[in-house]
Every structure is written in C-alpha cells, then in structure tokens.
Amino acid sequence: MDAPCEHFDGVTFDDVVATECPQCVEMGDRWVNLRQCVQCGAIGCCDSSKNKHASAHARDTGHPLIRTAMPNEHWIWCVEHEVVVDG
C-alpha cells in the first residue's frame, strides 16, 4: 500500500497505551480518548475531548502525525493532510 502522504514514510504502528492527558490533569479537566505524537511521543487528548490537546500539539509544533494511544487500536492520523492509515 502506498502512503497517503509523505509524512507516513517509515512510520511503524507500535502499540501505545496512555492513561492520562497531562495537560488536562494539570487543568483539572477530563478527556475522552488519548493520542500520541508520532514524532516526539507527547500525549494529548483527542478531538472529541473539550481541549483537543493532541491536535493543538500537532499544529503548534509542526508534528503532523498523531497515533491512537488506546488499547487494541492501530491507526495514525495526519493532521496536515487529514488522512488516516489503519495499521
């Protein structure tokens, strides 16, 4: 399968399981699901969460790929090109 954009070149679908969004914990807030930055490993809450920390991290840092940090899920989203690859 060809990668849908250049950001997926060399990406692997590793298992990542996170238990909290550090920014939400600091704010005393809640989250729905968690995501991880593929480039630096930062954990943030998903876009269904009020604060959308993972997408904000992607925009603020220029790190376009976000992977799920939920058990038994294997997908990565490119924020820049709005495409997902299921691993």
Secondary structure, DSSP 8 states (H G I E B T S, - for coil): ---SSGGGTT-----------HHHHHHT---S-EEEETTT--EEE-TTSSS-HHHHHHHHHT--EEEE-STT--EEEETTTTEEEE-
